[in-house]
Amino acid sequence: MNTTGNDCNALFDYFLIAYGGQGIVTKDGKLHLDDPKVREAALHALTYPATAYKEGFVPPSAINWNGADDNNAFHAKQIVMDLDGSLSTEAAVLSQGKKQDYDDIVTMGLPLGNDGKPVPSQAGSFCGLIPKGAKNVTVAKDFLKYLIQPQVLNEYLKTGLGRYLPAMPAIVKNDPWWLDPKDPHRGTYVRQGLFGPTVPTFWTSNPAYAQVQNEHVWQTAWSEIIQDRATPQAAAEKAFKRVEEIFAKYPITQT
């Protein structure tokens, strides 16, 4: 619940989506904070985690964690559950040779939403970038073409112990390793993130949301509720105003 890095951005979005707010940014890049359903979902996504923190269900240090500290807290048995977007926690245990601990951890899919329907996962991705002005653009493109070949990508991801999912369902269907019933984690992860319902990251439709995340607008609201004793409603209204200001700088025009 910190105000740096990306894990806290993902955590807010998990709750926002679970409360029905995935329509905050439309496919054509428009902000829908005027939708009462989205505003209510955002308010819940600010209120519930902050309340859990204040009531002692979250370690006090969580407001100062970096991107690896949720994993570290889990490994140190300071927390009994972690909501993560990859198998980073589990893969770290296995990479350290702690097979018994790996087998003792339980990986679960997301619970059903309040409407009784599956909660969609946010399908994020890492991007291959060639910097402007790079001297070997042709070589860089050739490398990316090589990397995205299904057989190459599959071996690359398996070397990482399955921490990240392939973007191509065919990779999983053609390699039983991904759904090996003897592994206690990968099958659940694949069914949730690759075969279950998904929604795109919000900045995919409008870069304004990337600035919202870079400024940690929502997480600042968490901090105000937790540390400054602001009411969730007041913190939410302040956050809504800032999000609207940011989106006003990124108008999306139809061509």
N, C-alpha and C positions, 0 to 999 in steps of 0.2 A: 504493500500500500504506500510505496514511496512516490516521489515526484521526479524520478530520473529513470532513464532507460525505457525498455519496451515491455517488460513483463507486466508492469502495472497498467499500461495501456491495454494490453490484451485482457487482463483481469476485469477491467471495467466493461470492456466490450462483451465478455462472457455473460456478465450479469445483465447488461443492457439487452442483449439478444434473448436471454432466458425470460426476461420480463416482457418480451414482445416488441422491443424497440428497434428491430433490425431494419425498419423502414426509415431510419433517421436520415439516410442519404439515398435518394432514388437512383435507379440505374442511369438516368440521364444527368446525374450530378447535382440535383436540387436538394437543399436542406429542408427537412420536414419537421422542424421543431415546433411548427404551428399545429401539428397533429397532437391532440390530447393524449392519444395512446402512447406516442413516442415520449412526450414530456413526462407522463406518469412512469413509464419504464425507466427513464433516466433518473427520476427522483428516487425510485426504488433502488436502482443500481448505486446511487450515492448513499442511501440510507442504510441498507442492510449490511454491507461490509464495514461501514464506519461504526455501526452499532455493535457488530460482532467484535470489533477491535476494542471499543470502550468497555464491553462487558467481559473482556479477558479471554476470548476465544482465539485471539491472534497474538503472537508474541509481541511485546512492546517494541522490540527492535525493528519490526516489519516496516515502520515508516522511514527507516534509513537503509533498507536492504538494497543491494545491487541485483543485477540480473541472475546471479548464481546463488543468492542467499536463501531462496526458498528451498532449493535443492540441499544446500548445506544444513538448513534447519531440519529438514526431513531426515537426512543421514544422521544427524546428531540426536534424533528422536525428541526434538523440541516441539514438533508438530506430528500429528498422526495422519494428516491428509493434505495433499497439495493439488491444486487445480492447475494443470500445466497443458501447454499446447503441443507437446512432443513427448517422446520417451526419454527425455534428458535425465530425469531422476533415476529411472531404472537402468539406463545404459551406463550411467556413471558407476553404479554399483557393480554391474557386470564387468566393466572395464578394469575395475580394481580387483577382480578375481573373487568377489564375494558372492559366489553362486548361491549359497544358502540364503543370504539376505535377498538376493534377486528373486528367488523362488518364494520367499515369505511375503513379498510385497504383492498387493492386489491392485491391478489396473482395472478400473471400471469405466464404462461409457457414461455419458451424461444422463441424468435422470430425465423423466418426462417433465414437460412444462406444466404450469398450473392448468392449462387447457387439456391436459392428458395426451398431448401430441409430442413427438420427438423434438428436442431442442436442436436446431441446426448448429453445426460447427462453423467457425469462421475459417475459411480456407485461405491461409496466408502462404507466402512463398518467399524464398530468397531469389534475388535477381542477379543475373550476370551482366556486368556493366563494362563498357569499354570507354575509358576517360576521353574527353575531348582533347585533341592534340596528341593522342598516343602515337608512337612512332611505328608500331607494328600491328596496325589494325587488321591487316589480312591474316596474320598469324593468330591474332586473338579470335577472329571469327572462325577460323579453322578449328581452334581449340574448342570453342563453344559448340560447333557442329559435331565435334567428336564426343563431347561430354553428354549431349542430349540424346545420343543413340541409346535405345532401350537397354541393350545388354551392358553398355558401359555405365549408364546411370544406375542400373540395378546393382552392379558390383560395388560401385561407389557408395551407395546407401547401405548396403549390407556390411561394408567395412566399418561404417559408422554405427553398427549394431542395430540398425533400424530406427535410429532416433527420429529421422524424418521420413515422411511418406513420399513415394514416387507420385508424380503428377499424372502418370499414365496407368489406369486400372489394368491394362493388359500385362504390365510387368508383374503385378501381383497374381493375376490369373495364370501366368505361365511359370511361376516359380513358387512351389509349395512352401518354401521357407517362410514367406510372409504370414501364412495362415497356419503354421505348424501348431497343432493342438497341444503339443508338449511344452510350448513356450507360454508362460502365464500372462504375457503382456501384448505381444505384437498383434495377435488376432483381434483382440478388443480394440486396439488402436486403429487397425486397418478398417474394421467394420464401422467404427465411429467416424473417422476422418476421410475415408475414401469412398465407402459405399453408402454411408448415411447421408442425410440431408446437410447441405452446406450453403453458406452465403459468402460472398466475396468480402474482402477487407473494404472498409468504407472509403479509404483514400483511393481505391481503384477507380471510383466513379468521380471523385473530385479531390485534387491535391490539397484543398482547404483542410480536409480532415487530417492530413499529415501534419499541418501546422498546429491543429488542435492537439494532436498527440505530442508534437515536439515541445509545445508550451505546457503540456500536462495540465490542461484546463480542468479535466474531471478530477484528477488526483489532487490538485490544489484545493478543490472543493472538499474532498475527503479530509485533507489536512485542516481546513477551516472548521469542519464539523468536530474533528477529534481534538485538535489543539486549541482552537480559538473559541470553541463552544458555540459556534454558529448553529442555527437551526438548519436541518436539511433543506427546508424550503428556501431559506435565504441563500444558502450556498448554491443551491440549484439555480435559482434565478440569476445569480451573478455569473454562474457558468454558462447558462443559456445566452445571456447577453454577449459574453465574450465569443462564444461559438458563432453567433449570428454576425458579429463584427468581422470575424475572420472569413466567413463564407462570403461576405459582401465584397471582399477583395478578389474573389475568384469566380466571377460570373461565368456561367456556362451558357453559351449561345448555340442555338440549333442552326445547322447549315444544310 
